[in-house]
């Protein structure tokens, strides 16, 4: 995986040499893990530490792992976009924003290559961005969450089928508390599958 991450970093630096956003590569068990967890993009802490799912996202991950009875080192963790998408407010504060089309177009092929290299037994997507990256633009988390979908992924001449289990993004539960029960039920369904 090291050469894959180095390749991605070189490509990104060549494409946008003036860009100073750090790349946050995937990490974990890269040899057929039981689960590959895919989020949207790194946040502030992920960007600072150079690791996916730390800070607030890491606390959500800890709960996820407890329910599934897995350890962080057992799974592989990544994001669709490998840099922190940001915006600047009128007051000059930097905050997260959803990835734009250009960022998604740039990084999605690398995600496909990453998945094909890792060969996970199950891919768990968090939220619409990760789901759409794997299942296409018409995929909607509200229709697909909590059940397995078989997806054919292609990168170059490589292709393989994978089981994808979509979950609501844990951050969405903060804004819509009614999703908590649905998220908990979906986690239990995933635990049964694993």
N, C-alpha and C positions, 0 to 999 in steps of 0.2 A: 504493500500500500504506500510505502514511502515514495517510491518512484512516481506513482500516480499523483500523489499530493504535490510533489515537486514539479511535475509536468503541468498541473493545473496552475500553480503559482507562477511559473515562467510564462505561460500563455496569457494569464491575466495581466501580468506586468508589461508584456509586449503590447497588449491591446490598449491598455490605459496606463502608460508609463508615469503620468503625473498623479495618478490615483494613489493615495496613501492609506487606504483602508486595508487592514490586515485580513488575510484569508484565514478562515476558520475551517480546517479540514475535518472530515469525519474521523472517528476514533473508536477503538474497542476491538472486539473479537472479529477479525476480518476473514476467518476461516469457517464458513458455513454456520454462522451463529443461529440460534433458535429464533431470534428477532433482530430485524434491522429497523430502528426507529428513525423516521424522517420528519423533521420539522420544516418550518417555513424559511427562517433565516436567523443568523445570530443576533442577539441583542447586545446591549452595552457590555455586560460582564463577559459574555462569550468573546466579544471582540477584544477586550482587554486581556483576557487570559489565554486566548487562542485555542479554546476548547468548546465543543458544543454542549449545550444543556448544563450550564453552571448558573449560579445566582438564582433568581426566581424560577427559571426554567428547571434548574437542578433540583429544587425542592419539589416541583411537580413530578420530575423524573423519579425521585426517591419514593414517592407514594405509588407511582405506576409500578416500580420494581417490587415493592413490598407486596402488592396485590398479586403479581404474577410469580412471586417467589423466585426472582432472578436477581443476580448481582450485576452491577454496571459493567464489570469486565466480561460478563457472559454474552453481552449483546453488542451490536455495532450501532453507533449513533451518528447521524449526519443531518444536514439541512439541504433543501433544494438550492437556495442561494448561499454562497459561501462567504459573503461579506455582509456587514451590518448596513442595511438600507436606512438612511437617516434623512431627516428634514430639520430645518432651522426655523424656530418660531419667530414671531415679530420681536420678541424680547431677547432673541439671540441664543435661546436654549436649543441644544441638539436633542432630538428624540427619535425613536424608531418610527418607521413607516412601512407599509406593505411593499414588497418588491414590485418594481415596475416591469413592463413587458421586455425591455432591453435586458435587465438583469436576469429575468427568467429565461429568455432566449439564450443568453450567454452561458448560464450555469446548468441548465437542464441536461444537455448532452453529457456533461461531466457526471451528473447524478446517475444517468443510465450506465455509463462505463463503470462507475463505482459499484452499483448494484450487481452488475454482471461479474465483476471481480470478486465481490464478497460472497455471492451466492447464498443469501439468507434463506432459511426455511419459511419464514413469514416476514412480510414487510408491514409495519404498522405506520400509517400516515396520521399526522396530527393536523387537522384542519383542511380547508379547501385548497390552499396553495399546493401542499404536498400531494393531495388526492388528485388534483387536476394535472399535475406534472406526470403522474403515472397512468391515469385513466382517461385523460383527455379533457378538453375544455367544457364538455357538457356534464361532467361528473359533478354531483352536488352532495356535500356531506350529509345534509338532512335526509337524503334518499338512500344513502349507502352505508351509513355508520352502523357498526356493530355486527357486520356479517362479512364473510370472506368473499372476495372477488378474484377470479383468476385473470391475470394480465400478461400479455406477451410484450416483453420489452426488447427493443432492438437498438444496437449501437454499432455502426459500421457493418461488418459482416457477422457480428455476434448477435445472437438472440436467445432468449430463454423465457419460459413461463414462470410466474411467481404468484404466490398467494398474497393478496393485499387485504389488510384489515383496517378500514378507516375508523378513526376516532375523532370526536370533536377536539379542537385545540383546547388544552387546559385553560388558556387565558379567556376563552369564550365563556367559561363557567363563571368567571369573576363578574362579567357583564350581564350574564343571564343565569341566575341561580337555579332556574327551573331545569337547566340542562344537567345539573349535578346527578340526579337520579338516573338519567339516561346514560351519562358517562360511566357511572358506577356499574350499571347493568352491562354495558358494553365491555368493560374491563373483565367482569366475571365471565362473560361469554368467551373472551379471548383466553382467559386462564383455562377454561375447559378445553379449548382447542389445542392449547400447548401441552 
